[in-house]
């Protein structure tokens, strides 16, 4: 995925980890970047699992972190276990 999406990753708008892709933008270019990602996935004979796909959310769990528009934090259940 890193090779397929290298230029988009370098701009900071896309994050890829193994088979997970995250598109995070604050402006109207979001849809265009998602379209580029989808076209490259198709061009390389890859596919998307629809059950993993979410669209235009303000918060997402990714790699045991909660990513929001303004911050990244640990999942609450992970933090609670530290204090037990």
OpenMM code with the backbone's topology and positions (N, CA, C; nanometers):
from openmm import Vec3, app, unit

residues = "UNK UNK UNK UNK UNK UNK UNK UNK UNK UNK UNK UNK UNK UNK UNK UNK UNK UNK UNK UNK UNK UNK UNK UNK UNK UNK UNK UNK UNK UNK UNK UNK UNK UNK UNK UNK UNK UNK UNK UNK UNK UNK UNK UNK UNK UNK UNK UNK UNK UNK UNK UNK UNK UNK UNK UNK UNK UNK UNK UNK UNK UNK UNK UNK UNK UNK UNK UNK UNK UNK UNK UNK UNK UNK UNK UNK UNK UNK UNK UNK UNK UNK UNK UNK".split()
positions = [
    Vec3(0.0821, -0.1185, 0.0000),
    Vec3(0.0000, 0.0000, 0.0000),
    Vec3(0.0870, 0.1256, 0.0000),
    Vec3(0.1980, 0.1205, 0.0731),
    Vec3(0.2856, 0.2377, 0.0767),
    Vec3(0.3361, 0.2756, -0.0611),
    Vec3(0.3731, 0.1771, -0.1424),
    Vec3(0.4220, 0.2069, -0.2771),
    Vec3(0.3114, 0.2609, -0.3659),
    Vec3(0.1937, 0.2059, -0.3543),
    Vec3(0.0809, 0.2472, -0.4377),
    Vec3(0.0369, 0.3897, -0.4046),
    Vec3(0.0438, 0.4261, -0.2772),
    Vec3(-0.0073, 0.5549, -0.2316),
    Vec3(0.1018, 0.6529, -0.1894),
    Vec3(0.2260, 0.6271, -0.2277),
    Vec3(0.3419, 0.7034, -0.1790),
    Vec3(0.3230, 0.8548, -0.1848),
    Vec3(0.2844, 0.9092, -0.2990),
    Vec3(0.2740, 1.0553, -0.3104),
    Vec3(0.1641, 1.1123, -0.2211),
    Vec3(0.0559, 1.0377, -0.2016),
    Vec3(-0.0525, 1.0840, -0.1144),
    Vec3(-0.0118, 1.0751, 0.0324),
    Vec3(0.0678, 0.9751, 0.0658),
    Vec3(0.1194, 0.9620, 0.2023),
    Vec3(0.2163, 1.0762, 0.2315),
    Vec3(0.3006, 1.1086, 0.1335),
    Vec3(0.3996, 1.2146, 0.1516),
    Vec3(0.3364, 1.3512, 0.1763),
    Vec3(0.2158, 1.3735, 0.1268),
    Vec3(0.1481, 1.5019, 0.1493),
    Vec3(0.0866, 1.5080, 0.2887),
    Vec3(0.0737, 1.3918, 0.3561),
    Vec3(0.0158, 1.3876, 0.4897),
    Vec3(-0.1351, 1.3702, 0.4916),
    Vec3(-0.1957, 1.3549, 0.3742),
    Vec3(-0.3406, 1.3386, 0.3667),
    Vec3(-0.3852, 1.1936, 0.3797),
    Vec3(-0.2933, 1.1009, 0.3594),
    Vec3(-0.3253, 0.9579, 0.3629),
    Vec3(-0.2272, 0.8869, 0.4551),
    Vec3(-0.2797, 0.7937, 0.5331),
    Vec3(-0.1978, 0.7070, 0.6169),
    Vec3(-0.2298, 0.5643, 0.5761),
    Vec3(-0.1269, 0.4833, 0.5579),
    Vec3(-0.1480, 0.3425, 0.5238),
    Vec3(-0.0682, 0.2567, 0.6203),
    Vec3(-0.1330, 0.1521, 0.6703),
    Vec3(-0.0669, 0.0560, 0.7571),
    Vec3(-0.1157, -0.0820, 0.7177),
    Vec3(-0.0287, -0.1593, 0.6585),
    Vec3(-0.0580, -0.2913, 0.6039),
    Vec3(-0.1745, -0.2783, 0.5059),
    Vec3(-0.2951, -0.3215, 0.5429),
    Vec3(-0.4070, -0.3111, 0.4495),
    Vec3(-0.5113, -0.2089, 0.4948),
    Vec3(-0.4728, -0.1208, 0.5858),
    Vec3(-0.5627, -0.0153, 0.6327),
    Vec3(-0.5207, 0.1177, 0.5716),
    Vec3(-0.6180, 0.1925, 0.5221),
    Vec3(-0.5907, 0.3230, 0.4636),
    Vec3(-0.6812, 0.4250, 0.5302),
    Vec3(-0.6212, 0.5345, 0.5723),
    Vec3(-0.6942, 0.6420, 0.6375),
    Vec3(-0.6736, 0.7692, 0.5564),
    Vec3(-0.7822, 0.8360, 0.5206),
    Vec3(-0.7741, 0.9641, 0.4512),
    Vec3(-0.8234, 1.0689, 0.5485),
    Vec3(-0.7366, 1.1604, 0.5848),
    Vec3(-0.7744, 1.2619, 0.6821),
    Vec3(-0.7448, 1.4013, 0.6319),
    Vec3(-0.8483, 1.4734, 0.5968),
    Vec3(-0.8324, 1.6109, 0.5500),
    Vec3(-0.9368, 1.6990, 0.6168),
    Vec3(-0.9103, 1.8277, 0.6198),
    Vec3(-1.0031, 1.9215, 0.6821),
    Vec3(-1.0743, 2.0082, 0.5784),
    Vec3(-1.0497, 1.9834, 0.4530),
    Vec3(-1.1099, 2.0699, 0.3517),
    Vec3(-1.1837, 1.9888, 0.2446),
    Vec3(-1.2200, 2.0551, 0.1387),
    Vec3(-1.3043, 1.9937, 0.0364),
    Vec3(-1.2296, 1.8976, -0.0558),
    Vec3(-1.0984, 1.8854, -0.0424),
    Vec3(-1.0250, 1.7937, -0.1288),
    Vec3(-1.0408, 1.6477, -0.0863),
    Vec3(-1.1076, 1.6237, 0.0246),
    Vec3(-1.1240, 1.4887, 0.0784),
    Vec3(-1.1804, 1.3915, -0.0253),
    Vec3(-1.2891, 1.4289, -0.0894),
    Vec3(-1.3527, 1.3401, -0.1868),
    Vec3(-1.2597, 1.3080, -0.3034),
    Vec3(-1.1823, 1.4056, -0.3479),
    Vec3(-1.0886, 1.3830, -0.4589),
    Vec3(-0.9772, 1.2871, -0.4184),
    Vec3(-0.9296, 1.2997, -0.2951),
    Vec3(-0.8246, 1.2095, -0.2483),
    Vec3(-0.8793, 1.0675, -0.2339),
    Vec3(-0.9995, 1.0532, -0.1800),
    Vec3(-1.0615, 0.9211, -0.1685),
    Vec3(-1.0771, 0.8594, -0.3076),
    Vec3(-1.1178, 0.9388, -0.4041),
    Vec3(-1.1321, 0.8891, -0.5410),
    Vec3(-0.9981, 0.8406, -0.5965),
    Vec3(-0.8908, 0.9152, -0.5721),
    Vec3(-0.7573, 0.8725, -0.6162),
    Vec3(-0.7183, 0.7396, -0.5517),
    Vec3(-0.7427, 0.7286, -0.4213),
    Vec3(-0.7094, 0.6053, -0.3491),
    Vec3(-0.7859, 0.4871, -0.4087),
    Vec3(-0.9144, 0.5042, -0.4293),
    Vec3(-0.9975, 0.3959, -0.4836),
    Vec3(-0.9534, 0.3563, -0.6248),
    Vec3(-0.9193, 0.4525, -0.7071),
    Vec3(-0.8732, 0.4223, -0.8432),
    Vec3(-0.7421, 0.3435, -0.8409),
    Vec3(-0.6531, 0.3806, -0.7500),
    Vec3(-0.5252, 0.3078, -0.7415),
    Vec3(-0.5446, 0.1661, -0.6880),
    Vec3(-0.6358, 0.1517, -0.5940),
    Vec3(-0.6654, 0.0177, -0.5424),
    Vec3(-0.7191, -0.0699, -0.6554),
    Vec3(-0.8107, -0.0149, -0.7330),
    Vec3(-0.8675, -0.0902, -0.8456),
    Vec3(-0.7612, -0.1202, -0.9515),
    Vec3(-0.6790, -0.0214, -0.9840),
    Vec3(-0.5744, -0.0383, -1.0856),
    Vec3(-0.4767, -0.1501, -1.0484),
    Vec3(-0.4556, -0.1696, -0.9191),
    Vec3(-0.3613, -0.2715, -0.8723),
    Vec3(-0.4304, -0.4023, -0.8339),
    Vec3(-0.5535, -0.4198, -0.8818),
    Vec3(-0.6305, -0.5429, -0.8600),
    Vec3(-0.6486, -0.5770, -0.7121),
    Vec3(-0.6665, -0.4733, -0.6311),
    Vec3(-0.6953, -0.4914, -0.4892),
    Vec3(-0.8430, -0.4639, -0.4668),
    Vec3(-0.8912, -0.4887, -0.3468),
    Vec3(-1.0320, -0.4650, -0.3179),
    Vec3(-1.0475, -0.4105, -0.1766),
    Vec3(-1.1676, -0.3634, -0.1477),
    Vec3(-1.1994, -0.3073, -0.0166),
    Vec3(-1.3051, -0.3939, 0.0497),
    Vec3(-1.2851, -0.4223, 0.1776),
    Vec3(-1.3877, -0.4926, 0.2549),
    Vec3(-1.4899, -0.3891, 0.3005),
    Vec3(-1.6092, -0.3978, 0.2471),
    Vec3(-1.7113, -0.2973, 0.2768),
    Vec3(-1.7433, -0.2869, 0.4253),
    Vec3(-1.7319, -0.3988, 0.4999),
    Vec3(-1.7628, -0.3925, 0.6430),
    Vec3(-1.6599, -0.3101, 0.7210),
    Vec3(-1.5428, -0.2846, 0.6647),
    Vec3(-1.4414, -0.2039, 0.7306),
    Vec3(-1.4485, -0.0570, 0.6900),
    Vec3(-1.5285, -0.0261, 0.5916),
    Vec3(-1.5298, 0.1048, 0.5296),
    Vec3(-1.6216, 0.2014, 0.6027),
    Vec3(-1.5715, 0.3186, 0.6382),
    Vec3(-1.6537, 0.4250, 0.6952),
    Vec3(-1.6246, 0.5527, 0.6176),
    Vec3(-1.7223, 0.6402, 0.6128),
    Vec3(-1.7131, 0.7583, 0.5286),
    Vec3(-1.7395, 0.8846, 0.6090),
    Vec3(-1.6489, 0.9792, 0.6001),
    Vec3(-1.6641, 1.1126, 0.6590),
    Vec3(-1.7032, 1.1101, 0.8068),
    Vec3(-1.6215, 1.0467, 0.8863),
    Vec3(-1.6447, 1.0447, 1.0307),
    Vec3(-1.5486, 1.1420, 1.0982),
    Vec3(-1.5864, 1.1896, 1.2145),
    Vec3(-1.5037, 1.2849, 1.2900),
    Vec3(-1.4114, 1.2147, 1.3887),
    Vec3(-1.4366, 1.0842, 1.4131),
    Vec3(-1.3574, 1.0076, 1.5087),
    Vec3(-1.3488, 0.8638, 1.4596),
    Vec3(-1.2284, 0.8049, 1.4719),
    Vec3(-1.2110, 0.6669, 1.4282),
    Vec3(-1.1070, 0.5980, 1.5161),
    Vec3(-1.1296, 0.4703, 1.5443),
    Vec3(-1.0298, 0.3878, 1.6135),
    Vec3(-0.9341, 0.3340, 1.5084),
    Vec3(-0.8045, 0.3542, 1.5322),
    Vec3(-0.7030, 0.3104, 1.4369),
    Vec3(-0.5789, 0.2723, 1.5148),
    Vec3(-0.5402, 0.1465, 1.5066),
    Vec3(-0.4202, 0.0976, 1.5744),
    Vec3(-0.4254, 0.1242, 1.7254),
    Vec3(-0.5386, 0.0959, 1.7856),
    Vec3(-0.5626, 0.1129, 1.9290),
    Vec3(-0.5553, 0.2581, 1.9752),
    Vec3(-0.5712, 0.3509, 1.8826),
    Vec3(-0.5787, 0.4928, 1.9149),
    Vec3(-0.7125, 0.5463, 1.8670),
    Vec3(-0.7560, 0.6553, 1.9257),
    Vec3(-0.8756, 0.7249, 1.8791),
    Vec3(-0.8269, 0.8513, 1.8094),
    Vec3(-0.8537, 0.8591, 1.6806),
    Vec3(-0.8104, 0.9752, 1.6034),
    Vec3(-0.9317, 1.0635, 1.5784),
    Vec3(-0.9184, 1.1896, 1.6194),
    Vec3(-1.0231, 1.2888, 1.5998),
    Vec3(-0.9678, 1.3993, 1.5108),
    Vec3(-1.0537, 1.4934, 1.4763),
    Vec3(-1.0091, 1.6006, 1.3880),
    Vec3(-0.9002, 1.6870, 1.4498),
    Vec3(-0.9016, 1.7023, 1.5799),
    Vec3(-0.8050, 1.7912, 1.6451),
    Vec3(-0.7035, 1.7202, 1.7344),
    Vec3(-0.7230, 1.5911, 1.7627),
    Vec3(-0.6297, 1.5233, 1.8527),
    Vec3(-0.6281, 1.3727, 1.8302),
    Vec3(-0.5247, 1.3127, 1.8854),
    Vec3(-0.5108, 1.1674, 1.8860),
    Vec3(-0.4961, 1.1270, 2.0321),
    Vec3(-0.5733, 1.0277, 2.0742),
    Vec3(-0.5659, 0.9844, 2.2140),
    Vec3(-0.5776, 0.8324, 2.2211),
    Vec3(-0.5467, 0.7783, 2.3380),
    Vec3(-0.5591, 0.6343, 2.3590),
    Vec3(-0.7061, 0.5977, 2.3744),
    Vec3(-0.7400, 0.4743, 2.3399),
    Vec3(-0.8757, 0.4258, 2.3633),
    Vec3(-0.9020, 0.4270, 2.5132),
    Vec3(-1.0221, 0.4686, 2.5515),
    Vec3(-1.0552, 0.4846, 2.6932),
    Vec3(-1.0371, 0.3549, 2.7724),
    Vec3(-1.0760, 0.2406, 2.7145),
    Vec3(-1.0618, 0.1140, 2.7879),
    Vec3(-0.9152, 0.0799, 2.8141),
    Vec3(-0.8239, 0.1264, 2.7301),
    Vec3(-0.6803, 0.1044, 2.7539),
    Vec3(-0.6329, 0.1905, 2.8706),
    Vec3(-0.6813, 0.3124, 2.8772),
    Vec3(-0.6419, 0.4040, 2.9850),
    Vec3(-0.6951, 0.3542, 3.1181),
    Vec3(-0.8188, 0.3073, 3.1226),
    Vec3(-0.8794, 0.2568, 3.2452),
    Vec3(-0.7983, 0.1404, 3.3018),
    Vec3(-0.7491, 0.0534, 3.2156),
    Vec3(-0.6714, -0.0629, 3.2622),
    Vec3(-0.5413, -0.0202, 3.3289),
    Vec3(-0.4864, 0.0917, 3.2880),
    Vec3(-0.3628, 0.1413, 3.3492),
    Vec3(-0.3875, 0.1790, 3.4952),
    Vec3(-0.5047, 0.2349, 3.5248),
    Vec3(-0.5357, 0.2828, 3.6584),
    Vec3(-0.5952, 0.1755, 3.7505),
    Vec3(-0.6198, 0.0575, 3.6993),
    Vec3(-0.6761, -0.0504, 3.7841),
    Vec3(-0.5736, -0.1084, 3.8764),
] * unit.nanometer
topology = app.Topology()
chain = topology.addChain("A")
for resn in residues:
    res = topology.addResidue(resn, chain)
    for name in ("N", "CA", "C"):
        topology.addAtom(name, app.Element.getBySymbol(name[0]), res)
